[in-house]
Amino acid sequence: MYSIISLAVPTFGMALAFEVGALDEAWLLVSIGLTAVAAGILALGVLPEQREVLRGNGTECSPRKLATLVGLFNLVWVVVAVLMVVQPGA
């Protein structure tokens, strides 16, 4: 369920940006790019590492690595949220 909703949000956002003619705004393009980066961090870093930690197959560094990846993921989302609220240059 979460994955369906998480795919619906950027789809709705792109449709809305297209409708209001905001696809040429730099802050929006950067936000879209950072959203893709966050998705990559989640899919390629957080989820596989989380799976290993939960299975107990990870090394001693795995919880630390997972915490670092989650922190980076959250930091990217904070930047996206700030860009969406402040809309610099708009």
Backbone torsions as a table, in degrees:
resi	resn	phi	psi	omega
1	MET	NA	-45.8	-179.2
2	TYR	-60.1	-39.6	-178.1
3	SER	-66.6	-34.9	178.3
4	ILE	-67.4	-44.1	178.6
5	ILE	-65.5	-40.5	-178.6
6	SER	-66.9	-25.8	174.3
7	LEU	-81.4	-28.8	179.8
8	ALA	-70.4	-33.6	-176.6
9	VAL	-62.8	-53.5	178.9
10	PRO	-65.9	-31.9	178.0
11	THR	-63.8	-46.5	177.4
12	PHE	-63.8	-41.0	178.9
13	GLY	-62.2	-42.5	178.4
14	MET	-65.6	-41.8	178.8
15	ALA	-63.1	-42.4	178.7
16	LEU	-65.6	-43.3	178.5
17	ALA	-62.9	-39.2	177.5
18	PHE	-64.9	-42.5	-177.7
19	GLU	-63.3	-40.8	-178.1
20	VAL	-91.3	-0.2	176.6
21	GLY	73.3	34.1	-176.9
22	ALA	-102.5	8.2	-177.0
23	LEU	-69.7	-7.7	177.6
24	ASP	-98.2	2.6	179.7
25	GLU	-79.5	130.6	-177.4
26	ALA	-62.0	-42.0	-178.1
27	TRP	-62.6	-33.7	179.8
28	LEU	-73.0	-41.8	178.6
29	LEU	-64.3	-39.6	176.3
30	VAL	-65.0	-40.9	177.9
31	SER	-61.9	-41.5	178.1
32	ILE	-63.7	-44.0	178.0
33	GLY	-62.4	-43.6	178.9
34	LEU	-67.5	-31.9	175.2
35	THR	-64.1	-39.9	176.5
36	ALA	-65.4	-39.4	176.7
37	VAL	-62.5	-44.5	178.7
38	ALA	-61.0	-41.3	178.1
39	ALA	-62.9	-40.0	177.7
40	GLY	-64.5	-43.8	177.8
41	ILE	-60.8	-42.2	-179.8
42	LEU	-65.8	-50.8	-174.1
43	ALA	-71.8	-38.7	-173.4
44	LEU	-98.6	-15.7	-177.2
45	GLY	-119.2	-61.1	-172.5
46	VAL	-65.7	-53.3	-175.1
47	LEU	-62.9	-46.2	177.4
48	PRO	-64.0	-39.6	-179.7
49	GLU	-68.2	-39.5	177.4
50	GLN	-61.7	-41.8	178.6
51	ARG	-59.4	-43.9	-179.1
52	GLU	-66.7	-41.6	179.3
53	VAL	-64.3	-43.9	-179.0
54	LEU	-67.0	-31.1	177.6
55	ARG	-77.4	-17.8	-176.3
56	GLY	84.4	10.2	-179.4
57	ASN	-87.4	-10.1	-176.1
58	GLY	-71.9	164.4	177.1
59	THR	-86.5	-176.1	178.0
60	GLU	-61.6	-30.3	-178.2
61	CYS	-83.7	-12.1	-174.2
62	SER	-58.2	-45.9	178.1
63	PRO	-62.5	-36.4	177.7
64	ARG	-66.1	-42.6	178.9
65	LYS	-64.8	-41.9	178.1
66	LEU	-61.9	-44.0	178.7
67	ALA	-62.0	-39.6	178.5
68	THR	-64.6	-44.7	179.8
69	LEU	-64.7	-41.5	178.6
70	VAL	-65.1	-40.7	177.4
71	GLY	-62.4	-42.0	177.5
72	LEU	-64.8	-43.5	177.1
73	PHE	-57.4	-46.8	-179.9
74	ASN	-65.9	-38.6	178.8
75	LEU	-62.0	-42.6	178.0
76	VAL	-61.4	-42.0	179.4
77	TRP	-66.3	-34.3	176.8
78	VAL	-64.4	-43.3	178.3
79	VAL	-61.6	-42.7	177.6
80	VAL	-61.2	-44.9	-179.9
81	ALA	-62.3	-42.7	178.2
82	VAL	-62.7	-43.9	178.4
83	LEU	-61.3	-39.1	-179.8
84	MET	-68.2	-33.9	-178.7
85	VAL	-82.5	-47.1	-175.2
86	VAL	-75.8	-37.1	-178.0
87	GLN	48.5	63.2	-177.3
88	PRO	-62.1	134.0	179.5
89	GLY	83.6	-1.7	-179.1
90	ALA	-88.8	NA	NA
